[in-house]
Amino acid sequence: MDPVKVIADLKKSELFSTWEKENKKCYLSHFFVQLDDKLKAITNWDVGYYNPITKKIIIFSLDESSKSFSMKPADDVFKKESDIVEKLEVSAVKLSLEEAKDRCCEELPKQFPKESYGGGFLILQNWKKTVVWNFTLMTKTIKFANLKINALNGEVFEHQIIELIQK
């Protein structure tokens, strides 16, 4: 399911409506899903809202089988102290999920020609003032291949290999 559809369904839910009344300062920060080695979702989408007062993240999880949402307790944000959790405007996303996956499949061999991939995860987020489809995949050589694709125009925004084991 596409994140744009997920957020529309979330906003219609009673759970979100009730929560939003008490949390007016919170804003949408990201979507998250785990992927298999073919870039197919293997979990349901999580939708993150950031509370700038408490500096915590609230996650709404979609259960696609029942078409209902649950809310996880507020938790710490996984980020560097200096990083800012940017607001995500879904209207800024012009590149669809399927188009982003296609671009990722095109770019992986170009950016990381010596790697083969297993599963990983995908985050749709605002990163350094740019909305990106942020793909992170585990390589067969125990590294993370990270590819950020601009969600407006499909260009590669950033790419890197992260070594998990020091040589």
PyMOL commands that set and color helices and strands:
alter all, ss='L'
color gray80, all
select helices_A, chain A and resi 3-12+14-22+90-92+97-111
alter helices_A, ss='H'
color red, helices_A
select strands_A, chain A and resi 27-35+46-51+56-63+68-71+75-76+117-127+130-139+143-150+156-163
alter strands_A, ss='S'
color yellow, strands_A
deselect
rebuild
show_as cartoon
